[in-house]
Amino acid sequence: MSEIRGISGSDVVAGVSVALLLIPQSMAYAGLAGVPAVHGLYAAMLPPLAAAFFVSSPYLQTGPVAMTAVLSFGALSTLATPLSAEYVGLAALLALVVGVTRVLIGMARAGFVSYLMSQPVLTGFSSAAALLIISSQLPVALGVENARASLLPGALLALLEPGEWSTMAIVLTGGTIAVVVWGKRIHQLFPGVLVAVLAGLIYSLVSGYEGQTVGSVPSGLPPFSIRLPWEQVRHLIVPGIVISLVGFAEPAAIARTIATKRREVWNADREFVSQGVANLAAGLSGGFPVGGSFSRTMVNVTAGGRSRWSGAVSGLAVLAFLPFANSLAALPQAVLAGIVIAAVAQLVDVRSLVTLARTSRWQAVVGLATFALTLVLAPRIDLGVLLGIGLGVAVHLWRERRVEVLTRLDGDTLWLEPVGVLYFGSAPRLEDVLEAEMAAHPEAQRLVLDLRRVGRLDYTSAIVIRRIATAVEEAGLSVRILAGKPPQGQRLLERLLGPESPWLGDTRG
């Protein structure tokens, strides 16, 4: 409670400033997730409040975000029709799955799993997902009402129907993007999104705009309920785990960067719990999966937010706005499309993909393959992430299996010195080299296996070493194993071979 009493005036100002951005963004991201706009407000109210009690970073702002929204759409659109009651229930259930997963990861102190996504995978996925998000907004941006509300197919249909385009929708979308982008160049606190929303709303009311609008927005409290389609939960476990990990990458990067700049401590495990609790709150209040927002966090920091309670203020401000939410009924959907496009356009990181191709051939393969898989498998982009992670691991294992083995013959003593990591994938290489050297030096009477430059040793490689020692001894050679590094490798060999094994030599070399 002492922290609550310590809330400052700057926290209130920062929280309200964030809310002015959060309200229109949450409604825009709701459409991206495939749920009615009001559910974006639901996801922007309680989650920031709940997260405030557990966050590690006092600056991180939680709520609807584009990447998590499109991942949610990908997971849910194959199970139900977007905007339907069934779909809304599934979205809330998915938020609960994400929430439970993140809380469990945090409580198990397994925050390190957030680094399973290598940078090539993250770059490839983020760029492809951003293109898919922009594609999903093209029909609305062009004013094509009959285009399917899907990702690439909907965009293609819209582009192929220029006769259906609405000049005013295009102007509203382009104007929104311009105001948001140029506003940031003027000042980080320039309310570009708010200006665009007010301008679009006023235009719609004055002109009687006949294009797509937000429509009626309920003004009551969120539908707190656990009556959800639980029978479908088995279909949401894998997408929920993917969202838990992928959606955590952005808040983790934001929080860690700010903590480093301000020389503060940041705890990934605690942040997992806070993000998990936020998603539990979203699921119980009719929302959809949420995460940490880069843009809103930067607004919070620039506006002077000093403690976790600025996020709570943002949630309370959205709650206070809810009775007046229907005032946005006439807001053109094209404005919301512009907000989404402006927010994600910077994620299309072609430069990083080109740099990757120039610096690392294999990592470029991982990044570009993830990029392509994400596009091809849309809307199930979570599968693109999983395949990208799998490919990254496979490439790593393939490269690591080529451990370097230095050899030399000193009199009648054959020396083998592996350099690097010995594990189940690379240990067979040691046997191959031994066979070649034994054949090349029939005069050898003694084998010294020097493991002091091995960085890590697993159980399988220890078994291989025992097999090598046994085979060489049976061939008539004496064996000596120098296992000074790492200590755990020496202990593993001592347990496997026996501490008094004649094969184990002086670890001091």
C-alpha positions as CSV (number, residue, x, y, z in Angstrom):
1,M,0.0,0.0,0.0
2,S,2.9,2.3,0.5
3,E,3.6,2.2,-3.2
4,I,0.0,3.2,-3.9
5,R,0.3,6.2,-1.6
6,G,3.6,7.1,-3.4
7,I,1.8,7.7,-6.7
8,S,2.9,11.0,-8.1
9,G,1.2,13.7,-10.2
10,S,3.4,12.8,-13.1
11,D,2.1,9.3,-13.0
12,V,-1.4,10.6,-13.3
13,V,-0.5,12.8,-16.2
14,A,1.4,10.0,-17.9
15,G,-1.4,7.5,-17.4
16,V,-4.0,9.8,-18.8
17,S,-1.7,10.6,-21.8
18,V,-1.3,6.9,-22.5
19,A,-5.1,6.4,-22.2
20,L,-5.7,9.0,-25.0
21,L,-3.6,6.8,-27.2
22,L,-4.9,3.5,-25.8
23,I,-8.6,4.2,-26.4
24,P,-8.5,4.5,-30.2
25,Q,-5.6,1.9,-30.5
26,S,-7.5,-0.7,-28.5
27,M,-10.6,-0.3,-30.8
28,A,-8.4,-0.5,-33.9
29,Y,-6.6,-3.7,-32.6
30,A,-9.9,-5.2,-31.7
31,G,-10.8,-5.1,-35.4
32,L,-7.4,-6.6,-36.2
33,A,-8.1,-9.5,-33.7
34,G,-11.6,-10.0,-35.3
35,V,-13.7,-8.9,-32.3
36,P,-16.1,-5.9,-32.0
37,A,-14.4,-2.6,-31.1
38,V,-15.9,-2.4,-27.6
39,H,-14.0,-5.6,-26.7
40,G,-10.8,-3.6,-27.4
41,L,-11.9,-1.2,-24.6
42,Y,-12.5,-4.2,-22.4
43,A,-9.0,-5.4,-23.0
44,A,-7.7,-2.0,-22.2
45,M,-9.3,-1.5,-18.8
46,L,-8.6,-4.3,-16.3
47,P,-5.4,-5.7,-17.8
48,P,-3.3,-2.6,-17.1
49,L,-4.8,-2.4,-13.6
50,A,-4.1,-6.1,-12.9
51,A,-0.5,-5.9,-14.4
52,A,0.3,-2.9,-12.2
53,F,0.5,-5.0,-9.1
54,F,3.0,-7.5,-10.5
55,V,5.2,-5.7,-13.1
56,S,8.9,-5.6,-12.9
57,S,9.3,-2.6,-15.2
58,P,7.4,0.4,-13.8
59,Y,7.2,1.9,-17.2
60,L,5.8,-0.9,-19.3
61,Q,2.2,-0.2,-20.6
62,T,0.0,-3.3,-21.1
63,G,-3.0,-3.7,-23.3
64,P,-4.0,-4.6,-26.9
65,V,-1.1,-4.7,-29.3
66,A,-1.0,-5.4,-33.0
67,M,1.2,-8.5,-33.1
68,T,-0.8,-10.3,-30.4
69,A,-4.0,-9.3,-32.1
70,V,-3.0,-10.7,-35.5
71,L,-1.7,-13.9,-33.8
72,S,-5.1,-14.2,-32.1
73,F,-6.9,-13.7,-35.4
74,G,-4.8,-16.4,-36.9
75,A,-5.6,-18.9,-34.1
76,L,-9.3,-18.1,-33.9
77,S,-10.4,-17.4,-37.5
78,T,-10.2,-21.1,-38.4
79,L,-12.5,-22.0,-35.5
80,A,-15.3,-19.4,-35.8
81,T,-16.5,-16.5,-37.8
82,P,-14.9,-13.2,-36.8
83,L,-17.2,-10.8,-34.9
84,S,-19.6,-13.6,-33.9
85,A,-20.5,-14.4,-30.3
86,E,-18.7,-17.7,-30.6
87,Y,-15.6,-16.0,-31.8
88,V,-15.7,-13.5,-29.0
89,G,-16.0,-16.3,-26.5
90,L,-13.0,-18.1,-28.0
91,A,-11.0,-14.8,-27.9
92,A,-11.6,-14.5,-24.2
93,L,-10.7,-18.2,-23.7
94,L,-7.5,-17.7,-25.6
95,A,-6.6,-14.8,-23.3
96,L,-7.0,-17.2,-20.3
97,V,-4.8,-19.8,-22.0
98,V,-2.1,-17.2,-22.6
99,G,-2.5,-15.9,-19.0
100,V,-2.2,-19.3,-17.4
101,T,0.9,-20.1,-19.6
102,R,2.7,-16.9,-18.7
103,V,1.9,-17.1,-15.0
104,L,3.2,-20.7,-14.9
105,I,6.4,-19.7,-16.8
106,G,7.0,-16.8,-14.4
107,M,6.3,-18.8,-11.3
108,A,8.6,-21.6,-12.5
109,R,11.3,-19.0,-13.0
110,A,11.6,-20.0,-16.7
111,G,11.7,-16.6,-18.2
112,F,14.7,-17.6,-20.2
113,V,12.3,-19.4,-22.6
114,S,11.5,-15.9,-24.1
115,Y,14.9,-16.2,-25.8
116,L,14.0,-19.4,-27.7
117,M,13.2,-17.1,-30.6
118,S,16.5,-16.2,-32.3
119,Q,16.9,-12.8,-33.9
120,P,16.6,-14.2,-37.4
121,V,13.3,-15.9,-36.5
122,L,12.0,-12.8,-34.8
123,T,13.0,-10.5,-37.7
124,G,11.5,-12.8,-40.3
125,F,8.3,-13.3,-38.4
126,S,7.8,-9.7,-37.4
127,S,8.3,-8.5,-41.0
128,A,5.9,-11.0,-42.4
129,A,3.3,-10.5,-39.7
130,A,3.4,-6.7,-40.3
131,L,2.8,-7.3,-44.0
132,L,-0.2,-9.5,-43.1
133,I,-1.5,-6.8,-40.7
134,I,-1.3,-4.1,-43.4
135,S,-2.9,-6.5,-45.9
136,S,-5.8,-7.1,-43.5
137,Q,-6.4,-3.3,-43.3
138,L,-6.3,-2.7,-47.1
139,P,-10.0,-3.5,-47.8
140,V,-11.1,-1.0,-45.2
141,A,-8.5,1.6,-46.2
142,L,-9.7,1.4,-49.8
143,G,-13.3,1.4,-48.8
144,V,-14.1,-2.0,-50.4
145,E,-16.9,-3.4,-48.2
146,N,-17.3,-6.7,-49.9
147,A,-13.7,-7.9,-49.7
148,R,-13.3,-10.9,-47.4
149,A,-12.1,-10.0,-43.9
150,S,-9.0,-12.2,-44.2
151,L,-5.3,-11.4,-44.6
152,L,-3.7,-11.8,-48.1
153,P,-6.8,-13.0,-50.0
154,G,-8.8,-10.0,-48.7
155,A,-6.1,-7.6,-49.7
156,L,-5.8,-9.1,-53.2
157,L,-9.5,-9.0,-53.8
158,A,-9.6,-5.3,-52.7
159,L,-6.7,-4.4,-55.0
160,L,-8.4,-6.1,-58.0
161,E,-11.6,-4.1,-57.6
162,P,-10.5,-0.4,-58.2
163,G,-14.0,0.4,-59.3
164,E,-15.2,-0.3,-55.7
165,W,-12.6,2.0,-54.0
166,S,-13.7,4.9,-52.0
167,T,-11.8,8.1,-52.5
168,M,-12.8,9.4,-49.0
169,A,-11.8,6.2,-47.3
170,I,-8.4,6.4,-48.9
171,V,-8.0,10.1,-47.9
172,L,-9.0,9.3,-44.3
173,T,-6.6,6.4,-44.1
174,G,-3.7,8.4,-45.7
175,G,-4.4,11.4,-43.6
176,T,-4.4,9.4,-40.4
177,I,-1.1,7.8,-41.3
178,A,0.4,11.2,-42.1
179,V,-0.8,12.8,-38.8
180,V,0.5,9.9,-36.7
181,V,3.9,9.6,-38.4
182,W,4.6,13.3,-38.7
183,G,3.2,13.9,-35.2
184,K,6.0,11.7,-33.8
185,R,8.6,13.7,-35.6
186,I,7.2,16.9,-34.1
187,H,7.3,15.5,-30.5
188,Q,7.0,12.1,-28.9
189,L,4.0,13.4,-26.9
190,F,2.2,14.9,-29.9
191,P,-1.2,13.2,-29.8
192,G,-1.3,12.2,-33.5
193,V,-3.7,9.3,-33.0
194,L,-6.1,11.5,-30.9
195,V,-5.9,14.3,-33.5
196,A,-6.7,11.9,-36.3
197,V,-9.6,10.3,-34.4
198,L,-11.2,13.7,-33.6
199,A,-10.7,15.0,-37.1
200,G,-12.2,11.8,-38.6
201,L,-15.1,11.8,-36.2
202,I,-15.9,15.5,-36.8
203,Y,-15.7,15.0,-40.6
204,S,-18.0,12.0,-40.4
205,L,-20.6,13.8,-38.3
206,V,-20.6,17.0,-40.4
207,S,-20.5,15.3,-43.8
208,G,-22.8,12.4,-43.0
209,Y,-20.1,9.9,-44.1
210,E,-21.6,6.9,-45.6
211,G,-18.6,4.6,-45.5
212,Q,-17.8,1.9,-42.9
213,T,-17.9,3.3,-39.4
214,V,-17.4,1.8,-35.9
215,G,-21.1,1.6,-35.3
216,S,-22.9,1.4,-32.0
217,V,-20.6,0.8,-29.0
218,P,-22.2,-0.6,-25.8
219,S,-21.5,1.6,-22.8
220,G,-22.1,-0.9,-20.0
221,L,-19.4,-2.7,-17.9
222,P,-17.5,-5.6,-19.4
223,P,-19.4,-9.0,-19.3
224,F,-17.6,-10.7,-16.4
225,S,-18.1,-14.4,-17.0
226,I,-16.4,-17.8,-17.1
227,R,-19.1,-19.2,-19.3
228,L,-16.8,-19.8,-22.3
229,P,-16.5,-22.5,-24.9
230,W,-14.2,-24.7,-22.8
231,E,-14.7,-27.6,-25.1
232,Q,-12.6,-25.8,-27.6
233,V,-9.7,-25.2,-25.3
234,R,-7.6,-28.1,-26.8
235,H,-7.5,-26.2,-30.0
236,L,-6.1,-23.1,-28.3
237,I,-3.2,-24.6,-26.3
238,V,-0.6,-24.5,-29.0
239,P,-1.5,-21.0,-30.3
240,G,-1.7,-19.9,-26.6
241,I,1.8,-21.0,-25.9
242,V,3.1,-19.4,-29.1
243,I,1.4,-16.1,-28.3
244,S,2.8,-16.4,-24.7
245,L,6.3,-16.5,-26.0
246,V,6.2,-14.4,-29.2
247,G,4.0,-11.8,-27.6
248,F,6.5,-11.5,-24.8
249,A,9.4,-10.6,-27.0
250,E,8.3,-7.0,-27.5
251,P,7.6,-6.1,-23.8
252,A,10.8,-7.9,-22.8
253,A,12.9,-5.9,-25.3
254,I,11.2,-2.6,-24.2
255,A,11.6,-3.3,-20.4
256,R,15.2,-4.5,-20.7
257,T,16.3,-1.5,-22.8
258,I,14.7,1.0,-20.4
259,A,16.1,-0.8,-17.3
260,T,19.6,-0.7,-18.9
261,K,19.4,3.0,-19.7
262,R,18.2,3.8,-16.2
263,R,20.6,1.4,-14.5
264,E,17.7,-0.5,-12.9
265,V,17.1,-4.2,-12.4
266,W,14.5,-6.0,-14.6
267,N,13.2,-9.5,-13.9
268,A,11.8,-11.5,-16.8
269,D,10.1,-14.0,-14.5
270,R,8.2,-11.3,-12.7
271,E,7.2,-9.7,-16.0
272,F,5.9,-13.0,-17.2
273,V,3.6,-13.1,-14.2
274,S,2.4,-9.6,-14.7
275,Q,1.6,-10.2,-18.4
276,G,-0.1,-13.4,-17.4
277,V,-2.3,-11.8,-14.8
278,A,-3.2,-9.1,-17.3
279,N,-4.3,-11.8,-19.8
280,L,-6.3,-13.5,-17.1
281,A,-8.1,-10.2,-16.4
282,A,-8.7,-9.8,-20.2
283,G,-10.2,-13.2,-20.5
284,L,-12.5,-12.8,-17.5
285,S,-13.8,-9.4,-18.8
286,G,-14.6,-10.1,-22.4
287,G,-11.3,-9.1,-23.9
288,F,-8.6,-10.9,-26.0
289,P,-4.9,-11.6,-25.5
290,V,-2.9,-8.5,-24.6
291,G,0.8,-7.6,-24.3
292,G,3.2,-4.7,-23.7
293,S,3.1,-1.8,-26.1
294,F,6.2,-0.1,-27.4
295,S,4.5,3.1,-28.5
296,R,2.5,3.6,-25.3
297,T,5.4,2.7,-23.1
298,M,7.4,5.5,-24.8
299,V,4.6,7.9,-24.3
300,N,4.5,6.9,-20.6
301,V,8.2,7.5,-20.2
302,T,8.2,10.8,-22.0
303,A,5.2,12.0,-20.1
304,G,7.0,11.5,-16.8
305,G,5.6,8.2,-15.6
306,R,7.7,7.1,-12.6
307,S,6.0,4.1,-11.1
308,R,3.8,1.1,-12.0
309,W,0.7,3.0,-11.1
310,S,0.8,5.1,-14.3
311,G,-0.4,1.9,-16.0
312,A,-3.2,1.6,-13.5
313,V,-4.3,5.2,-14.2
314,S,-4.5,4.3,-17.9
315,G,-6.8,1.4,-17.2
316,L,-9.0,3.6,-14.9
317,A,-9.1,6.3,-17.6
318,V,-10.4,3.8,-20.1
319,L,-13.0,2.6,-17.6
320,A,-14.1,6.2,-17.0
321,F,-14.5,6.6,-20.8
322,L,-16.6,3.5,-21.3
323,P,-20.0,5.3,-20.6
324,F,-19.1,7.7,-23.4
325,A,-17.8,5.1,-25.8
326,N,-20.8,5.3,-28.1
327,S,-19.7,8.9,-29.0
328,L,-17.2,7.2,-31.3
329,A,-20.0,5.3,-33.2
330,A,-19.6,7.6,-36.3
331,L,-15.8,7.2,-36.4
332,P,-14.8,5.9,-39.9
333,Q,-13.2,2.5,-39.9
334,A,-10.7,4.0,-42.4
335,V,-9.2,6.0,-39.5
336,L,-8.7,2.9,-37.4
337,A,-7.1,1.2,-40.4
338,G,-4.7,4.1,-40.7
339,I,-3.8,3.8,-37.0
340,V,-3.0,0.2,-37.4
341,I,-0.9,0.6,-40.5
342,A,1.0,3.5,-39.0
343,A,1.8,1.4,-35.9
344,V,3.1,-1.7,-37.7
345,A,4.7,-0.3,-40.9
346,Q,8.0,0.1,-39.1
347,L,8.0,-3.6,-38.3
348,V,8.6,-4.4,-42.0
349,D,12.4,-4.6,-41.5
350,V,13.7,-5.3,-45.0
351,R,17.1,-3.7,-44.1
352,S,17.7,-6.3,-41.3
353,L,16.8,-9.1,-43.7
354,V,19.3,-7.8,-46.3
355,T,22.0,-7.4,-43.6
356,L,21.3,-11.0,-42.4
357,A,21.7,-12.3,-46.0
358,R,25.1,-10.5,-46.2
359,T,26.5,-11.5,-42.9
360,S,25.3,-15.1,-42.3
361,R,24.1,-17.4,-45.0
362,W,22.6,-20.0,-42.7
363,Q,20.9,-17.5,-40.4
364,A,19.6,-15.7,-43.5
365,V,18.0,-19.0,-44.5
366,V,16.3,-19.2,-41.1
367,G,15.0,-15.6,-41.2
368,L,13.8,-15.7,-44.8
369,A,12.2,-19.2,-44.4
370,T,10.4,-17.9,-41.3
371,F,9.3,-14.9,-43.3
372,A,8.0,-17.1,-46.2
373,L,6.3,-19.7,-43.9
374,T,4.5,-17.0,-42.0
375,L,3.0,-15.6,-45.2
376,V,2.2,-19.0,-46.7
377,L,0.6,-20.4,-43.6
378,A,-1.5,-17.3,-42.9
379,P,-3.8,-17.1,-41.0
380,R,-2.1,-19.8,-38.9
381,I,1.0,-17.6,-38.5
382,D,1.7,-19.3,-35.1
383,L,2.7,-22.4,-37.1
384,G,5.1,-20.2,-39.1
385,V,6.8,-19.2,-35.8
386,L,7.0,-22.8,-34.6
387,L,8.5,-24.0,-37.9
388,G,10.9,-21.0,-37.8
389,I,12.1,-21.9,-34.3
390,G,12.4,-25.6,-35.3
391,L,14.5,-24.6,-38.4
392,G,16.7,-22.3,-36.3
393,V,17.4,-25.2,-33.8
394,A,18.0,-27.6,-36.7
395,V,20.5,-25.2,-38.3
396,H,22.3,-24.7,-35.0
397,L,22.5,-28.4,-34.4
398,W,23.8,-29.0,-37.9
399,R,26.5,-26.4,-37.6
400,E,27.6,-27.5,-34.1
401,R,27.9,-31.1,-35.2
402,R,31.0,-30.2,-37.1
403,V,33.2,-30.0,-34.0
404,E,36.9,-29.3,-34.7
405,V,39.3,-32.1,-33.7
406,L,43.0,-31.3,-33.6
407,T,45.3,-34.3,-34.1
408,R,49.0,-34.9,-33.9
409,L,51.4,-37.9,-33.5
410,D,54.0,-37.4,-30.8
411,G,56.4,-40.4,-31.0
412,D,54.1,-43.4,-30.6
413,T,51.4,-41.3,-28.9
414,L,48.4,-40.2,-30.9
415,W,46.7,-37.0,-29.6
416,L,43.1,-36.1,-30.3
417,E,42.0,-32.7,-29.0
418,P,38.3,-31.7,-29.8
419,V,37.6,-28.0,-29.6
420,G,34.1,-26.7,-29.0
421,V,31.0,-28.4,-27.7
422,L,30.6,-32.2,-27.5
423,Y,27.0,-33.3,-27.4
424,F,24.8,-35.9,-29.0
425,G,25.1,-34.2,-32.4
426,S,28.8,-33.6,-32.5
427,A,30.2,-36.6,-30.6
428,P,30.1,-39.0,-33.7
429,R,32.6,-36.7,-35.4
430,L,35.1,-37.7,-32.7
431,E,34.7,-41.3,-33.7
432,D,35.1,-40.6,-37.4
433,V,38.4,-38.7,-36.8
434,L,39.7,-41.4,-34.5
435,E,39.1,-44.1,-37.1
436,A,40.9,-42.1,-39.8
437,E,43.9,-41.4,-37.5
438,M,44.2,-45.0,-36.3
439,A,44.3,-46.1,-39.9
440,A,46.8,-43.5,-40.8
441,H,49.1,-44.2,-37.9
442,P,49.3,-48.0,-37.3
443,E,52.5,-47.4,-35.3
444,A,50.7,-45.6,-32.5
445,Q,50.8,-47.3,-29.1
446,R,49.1,-44.8,-27.0
447,L,46.0,-42.5,-27.3
448,V,45.6,-39.3,-25.4
449,L,42.1,-37.8,-25.6
450,D,42.5,-34.2,-24.5
451,L,39.1,-32.7,-23.5
452,R,40.4,-29.6,-21.9
453,R,39.2,-27.3,-24.7
454,V,35.7,-28.8,-24.7
455,G,33.2,-26.2,-23.6
456,R,30.5,-28.6,-22.7
457,L,30.0,-32.3,-22.4
458,D,26.6,-34.1,-22.4
459,Y,25.7,-37.7,-21.4
460,T,25.7,-39.0,-25.0
461,S,29.2,-37.7,-25.7
462,A,30.4,-39.2,-22.5
463,I,29.1,-42.6,-23.6
464,V,30.9,-42.1,-27.0
465,I,34.1,-41.3,-25.1
466,R,33.7,-44.5,-23.1
467,R,33.1,-46.5,-26.3
468,I,36.2,-45.0,-27.9
469,A,38.3,-45.8,-24.9
470,T,37.1,-49.4,-24.8
471,A,37.6,-49.9,-28.6
472,V,41.1,-48.4,-28.6
473,E,42.1,-50.5,-25.6
474,E,40.9,-53.6,-27.3
475,A,43.0,-52.6,-30.3
476,G,46.1,-52.9,-28.1
477,L,46.7,-49.2,-27.3
478,S,46.8,-47.6,-23.8
479,V,44.3,-44.8,-23.2
480,R,44.6,-41.6,-21.3
481,I,41.7,-39.0,-21.0
482,L,42.5,-35.5,-19.9
483,A,39.2,-34.0,-18.7
484,G,40.1,-30.8,-16.9
485,K,37.4,-28.6,-18.4
486,P,34.6,-28.1,-17.6
487,P,34.4,-29.4,-14.1
488,Q,30.9,-30.8,-14.7
489,G,32.3,-32.7,-17.7
490,Q,35.0,-34.2,-15.5
491,R,32.4,-35.2,-12.9
492,L,30.2,-36.8,-15.5
493,L,33.1,-38.9,-16.8
494,E,34.1,-39.9,-13.3
495,R,30.6,-41.1,-12.6
496,L,30.4,-42.9,-15.9
497,L,33.9,-44.4,-16.0
498,G,34.5,-44.6,-12.2
499,P,36.7,-42.1,-10.2
500,E,39.5,-44.6,-10.2
501,S,39.4,-45.4,-13.9
502,P,42.9,-45.8,-15.3
503,W,41.8,-43.9,-18.4
504,L,41.4,-40.6,-16.5
505,G,44.7,-38.8,-16.5
506,D,46.1,-35.8,-14.7
507,T,43.7,-32.9,-15.3
508,R,46.5,-30.5,-15.1
509,G,47.9,-31.9,-18.3
